[in-house]
Amino acid sequence: MHEAHPARNVLLAFKDGLVKPSLPALSGTVLVCVLAFTVCVFLLTPQFLGRHGLGYLVENADDSYGYLTTQILSMATETELPEAVVLLGASAMRESLSFPLLAAQIQHTGRKKVKLIPMLAEGLTDWEMAAITCTLGSKMRGVVIIEVAPGHFARSLDWIPGLARQPRILFGNGCLDEQLRASGAVVPDRLGNLFLDNYRFFFSRPAALLNLIAGPREVRYNRSQNWRTIRGKALDLGIHQRLAWVQDYRNLRETHLGVFRRMLGALAGDRVSMVLLEAPRNPLCDEVGRRDPVYLEAKALYEKDVLELTSAFGAEYWRLDSRARLSPGDFADSAHLQNRAAIERYTGLLAQEVSRLLKAREER
């Protein structure tokens, strides 16, 4: 008789454990679960993830919030961050730029080597951006470019309970809770443990476990290159949805202006040059909006608010759409650039403005 192969014995034992439950098998399963839970509770700390977790909490190339979390935790472990150009915003900024082109152009600006750090995620709210500057503002040096758009200042407060209950970004320091409370939110009591307070974040990314074998992941930018271009009635509907902010702007603006004041206040000082960058917008939005007196009034108030913000904090306000000669055909929808040539034009203009600021910083 031939002796059974060891691997076959293991498989047979595993099969028997499944179809013939026993106290030892149950005890072993419970023990493994308890050990895994204990490791998560005590090992997954902001400090450990900051030192070792960059890219490891990312489920796939589209998991912007997983990657942004590891970016923030990693940067938070540094005493001081290198001179950098930080981009802070949502998908409109992400889709409007060629990051290799921008990085290459700002490298030739002056004597210092400058790093490009995109911190971008679709639907990123001003509360989350303010929590990022709260966490990292004292460590940042260089230029910080923050995306603004009218809709940011008219975002429904209905977002707050969801962000409080299930944060999309892990900070581990209470900064997001502070921003939400300042806007009137009731924040649940926290246990003070990163894993226990944010177990939904971890459990929603089971595929991230594979990164322990495959290595850390990065995220994809310029995803609109693979999107279906929206035209006709679907685009008309998207534009009218994009213009819905005008109905709530006057009622919600003070809440969001307060968030932006805290955001910019965390960056204030000579170490950082601040920019509010108007997100690209399909020209059809303004073409449709100009027919509505309510839109014109709300837009004028928005522009006044942004200019007062920049004046109060010594920031700059950049609008590049007209200079980049953006046309409706350059967009995938109402807000996201898709045409490669338009993206390169827009990136080139942004690089020129960034280079000007970096040169001015060197001459101080």
C-alpha positions in Angstrom: 0.0 0.0 0.0 1.1 3.5 -0.7 1.4 6.0 2.1 -1.0 8.9 1.9 0.4 12.3 0.9 0.6 14.8 3.9 -1.2 17.5 1.9 -4.1 15.0 1.2 -4.3 14.2 4.9 -4.6 17.9 5.7 -7.4 18.4 3.2 -9.2 15.3 4.5 -8.9 16.6 8.1 -10.3 20.0 7.0 -13.2 18.3 5.2 -13.9 16.3 8.3 -13.9 19.4 10.4 -16.5 21.0 8.2 -18.9 18.0 7.9 -18.2 16.5 11.4 -18.1 19.4 13.9 -16.4 18.6 17.1 -15.5 20.4 20.3 -11.8 20.6 19.5 -12.6 22.0 16.0 -15.0 24.6 17.5 -12.5 25.5 20.2 -9.8 26.0 17.6 -12.0 28.2 15.5 -13.0 30.4 18.5 -9.3 30.6 19.5 -8.2 31.8 16.1 -11.0 34.4 16.0 -10.1 35.7 19.4 -6.5 35.9 18.5 -7.2 37.7 15.3 -9.6 40.2 17.0 -7.0 40.8 19.8 -4.3 41.5 17.2 -6.6 44.0 15.4 -7.5 45.8 18.6 -3.9 46.2 19.9 -1.9 46.3 16.6 -4.0 48.5 14.3 -3.1 51.8 16.0 -2.6 55.1 14.2 1.1 54.9 15.0 1.5 51.4 13.6 -0.5 52.1 10.4 1.2 55.4 10.0 4.7 53.7 10.0 3.8 50.6 8.1 0.4 50.9 6.5 0.8 53.2 3.4 -1.2 51.6 0.7 -2.1 48.5 2.7 -5.7 49.5 3.6 -6.6 50.0 -0.1 -9.0 47.4 -1.5 -8.5 48.2 -5.2 -7.3 51.0 -7.5 -10.5 52.9 -7.0 -10.5 52.9 -3.2 -9.7 56.6 -2.8 -10.7 56.7 0.9 -8.6 53.7 1.9 -5.5 55.3 0.2 -6.2 58.7 1.6 -6.5 57.2 5.1 -3.1 55.6 4.8 -1.6 58.9 3.4 -2.9 60.9 6.4 -1.8 58.4 9.0 1.7 58.1 7.4 2.1 61.9 7.1 1.0 62.3 10.7 3.9 60.3 12.0 6.4 62.8 10.5 7.7 65.6 12.7 7.8 67.9 9.7 6.7 67.2 6.1 9.0 68.1 3.1 8.4 71.1 0.9 5.5 70.1 -1.2 2.5 71.0 -3.4 -0.5 69.5 -1.7 -3.7 69.1 -3.7 -6.8 68.7 -1.5 -10.1 68.1 -3.2 -12.7 65.9 -4.8 -13.1 64.2 -8.2 -13.4 67.4 -10.2 -9.9 68.3 -9.3 -8.7 64.7 -9.7 -10.0 64.4 -13.2 -8.8 67.8 -14.3 -5.1 67.2 -13.9 -2.3 65.2 -15.4 -0.3 64.4 -12.3 2.9 63.3 -14.0 2.9 66.5 -16.1 2.3 68.7 -13.1 5.0 67.0 -11.1 7.5 67.3 -13.9 6.8 71.0 -14.4 7.0 72.1 -10.8 10.3 70.2 -10.4 12.0 72.7 -12.7 10.7 75.8 -10.7 13.7 76.6 -8.5 16.6 75.2 -6.5 14.5 73.2 -4.0 13.1 69.8 -4.8 9.3 69.9 -4.4 7.1 66.9 -3.9 3.6 66.7 -5.4 1.0 65.2 -2.9 -2.5 64.6 -4.3 -5.0 64.1 -1.4 -8.1 63.5 -3.4 -11.3 61.4 -3.1 -14.6 61.6 -4.9 -17.2 63.4 -2.9 -14.7 64.6 -0.3 -16.5 67.1 2.0 -15.3 70.3 3.5 -15.6 68.7 7.0 -13.2 66.0 5.9 -10.8 68.5 4.3 -10.8 70.6 7.5 -10.0 67.5 9.5 -7.1 66.8 7.2 -5.6 70.3 7.8 -6.4 70.0 11.5 -4.3 66.8 11.5 -1.5 67.9 9.2 -1.6 71.7 9.0 1.2 72.3 11.5 3.5 69.9 9.6 2.9 71.1 6.1 5.3 73.4 4.2 5.0 74.7 0.6 1.8 75.3 -1.3 -1.6 73.8 -0.4 -4.3 74.0 -3.1 -7.9 73.5 -1.9 -10.7 72.8 -4.4 -13.8 75.0 -4.0 -17.1 75.1 -5.9 -20.5 76.6 -5.1 -21.9 73.2 -4.1 -19.3 72.8 -1.4 -20.8 75.8 0.4 -24.4 74.5 0.0 -23.9 70.8 0.9 -26.8 69.4 2.9 -26.2 69.0 6.6 -27.8 65.6 6.2 -24.3 64.4 5.4 -23.2 65.0 9.0 -24.9 62.0 10.8 -23.4 59.6 8.3 -19.9 61.0 8.6 -20.2 60.9 12.4 -21.6 57.3 12.5 -19.3 55.8 9.8 -16.2 58.0 9.0 -14.8 57.4 5.5 -11.3 58.4 6.6 -9.5 57.3 9.7 -7.7 60.1 11.6 -7.3 58.6 15.1 -7.2 62.0 16.8 -10.7 63.4 17.0 -10.2 66.1 14.4 -13.2 65.0 12.3 -15.4 64.8 15.4 -14.4 68.4 16.2 -15.4 69.6 12.8 -18.7 67.9 12.9 -19.5 69.1 16.4 -18.6 72.7 15.3 -21.3 72.3 12.7 -23.9 71.2 15.2 -23.5 67.4 15.0 -24.1 65.0 17.8 -21.1 62.7 17.6 -21.4 59.2 19.1 -19.2 58.4 22.1 -15.9 56.9 21.0 -14.0 54.1 22.8 -10.6 55.6 21.9 -9.5 52.5 19.9 -9.0 52.9 16.2 -10.2 49.4 15.3 -13.2 49.3 17.6 -14.4 52.8 16.7 -14.0 52.2 13.0 -14.6 48.4 12.5 -17.0 49.1 9.6 -14.1 50.8 7.7 -12.0 47.6 8.1 -14.7 45.1 7.5 -15.8 46.8 4.3 -12.3 46.1 2.8 -11.8 42.3 3.0 -9.7 42.3 -0.2 -7.2 44.5 1.5 -5.9 41.5 3.3 -4.4 40.3 0.1 -2.1 43.3 0.2 -0.2 41.5 2.9 1.0 39.1 0.2 0.9 41.3 -2.9 2.2 44.5 -1.3 0.7 48.0 -1.0 -1.6 49.5 -3.6 -1.9 52.9 -5.1 -5.0 54.5 -6.6 -5.9 55.5 -10.1 -6.3 59.1 -11.2 -8.0 60.4 -14.4 -10.7 57.7 -14.2 -12.9 59.7 -16.5 -10.9 58.5 -19.4 -12.8 55.2 -19.0 -16.2 56.8 -18.4 -19.1 56.9 -20.8 -19.5 60.5 -22.1 -22.9 61.9 -21.1 -24.8 64.0 -23.6 -28.3 64.9 -24.5 -31.1 64.7 -21.9 -28.9 62.9 -19.4 -26.4 65.9 -19.5 -29.3 68.4 -19.2 -30.5 66.5 -16.1 -27.0 66.5 -14.7 -26.6 70.2 -15.2 -29.9 71.0 -13.5 -28.8 68.8 -10.6 -25.5 70.6 -10.5 -27.3 73.9 -10.3 -29.5 72.8 -7.4 -27.1 74.4 -4.9 -28.6 77.9 -5.6 -31.7 76.9 -3.7 -29.9 76.3 -0.4 -26.8 78.5 -0.7 -28.0 81.4 1.4 -29.2 79.2 4.2 -26.1 76.9 4.4 -23.3 79.2 3.5 -22.4 80.4 7.1 -22.0 76.8 8.3 -19.6 75.9 5.4 -17.8 79.3 5.6 -17.1 78.4 9.2 -15.6 75.0 8.1 -13.4 76.7 5.6 -12.3 79.3 8.1 -11.1 76.5 10.4 -9.6 74.7 7.5 -7.5 77.7 6.4 -6.8 78.7 10.0 -5.0 75.4 10.6 -2.7 76.3 7.7 -2.1 80.0 8.4 1.5 81.1 8.7 4.6 81.7 6.6 5.3 78.0 6.1 2.3 77.5 3.7 1.0 79.5 0.7 -2.7 78.8 0.4 -4.8 78.7 -2.7 -8.5 78.2 -3.3 -8.9 76.7 -6.8 -12.2 76.8 -8.4 -13.2 73.4 -9.7 -13.6 73.1 -13.5 -17.2 73.3 -14.5 -18.9 72.5 -17.8 -19.6 76.0 -19.5 -23.1 74.8 -20.1 -23.8 75.1 -16.3 -23.3 78.9 -16.5 -25.1 79.1 -19.8 -28.2 77.5 -18.3 -27.8 79.3 -14.9 -27.6 82.8 -16.4 -31.3 82.5 -17.4 -32.2 82.3 -13.7 -32.0 85.5 -11.5 -31.8 83.3 -8.4 -28.7 81.7 -9.9 -27.1 85.0 -10.7 -27.7 86.3 -7.2 -26.4 83.2 -5.5 -23.3 83.1 -7.8 -22.5 86.7 -7.0 -22.8 86.0 -3.2 -20.6 82.9 -3.6 -17.8 84.8 -5.4 -18.0 87.5 -2.7 -17.7 84.9 0.1 -14.7 83.2 -1.5 -12.9 86.5 -2.1 -13.5 87.5 1.5 -12.1 84.2 2.7 -9.0 84.5 0.7 -8.5 88.1 1.9 -8.9 87.2 5.5 -6.3 84.4 5.4 -3.9 85.8 2.8 -4.8 83.1 0.3 -5.1 83.3 -3.5 -8.2 82.4 -5.5 -7.6 80.9 -8.9 -10.2 80.3 -11.7 -8.5 78.7 -14.7 -11.5 77.6 -16.9 -11.6 80.5 -19.3 -7.8 80.7 -19.6 -7.7 77.0 -20.4 -10.3 77.5 -23.1 -12.5 74.7 -21.7 -15.5 73.9 -23.9 -18.5 71.6 -23.3 -17.0 68.9 -25.5 -14.0 68.7 -23.1 -16.2 67.3 -20.3 -17.5 63.8 -19.6 -20.5 65.3 -17.8 -21.3 68.5 -16.0 -18.1 68.7 -13.9 -15.4 66.2 -14.9 -12.8 66.9 -17.7 -12.2 64.0 -20.1 -10.5 65.4 -23.1 -6.7 64.7 -22.8 -5.7 67.9 -24.6 -7.9 70.0 -22.3 -6.5 68.3 -19.2 -3.0 69.1 -20.3 -3.9 72.8 -21.0 -5.5 73.1 -17.6 -2.5 71.3 -15.9 0.0 73.6 -17.7 -1.8 76.7 -16.4 -1.9 75.4 -12.9 1.8 74.5 -13.1 2.6 78.1 -14.1 0.7 79.5 -11.2 2.2 77.1 -8.7 5.7 77.8 -10.1 5.1 81.5 -9.5 4.2 80.9 -5.9 7.2 78.6 -5.3 9.6 81.2 -6.8 8.1 83.8 -4.5 8.6 81.6 -1.5 12.2 81.1 -2.4 12.8 84.8 -2.7 11.5 85.6 0.7 
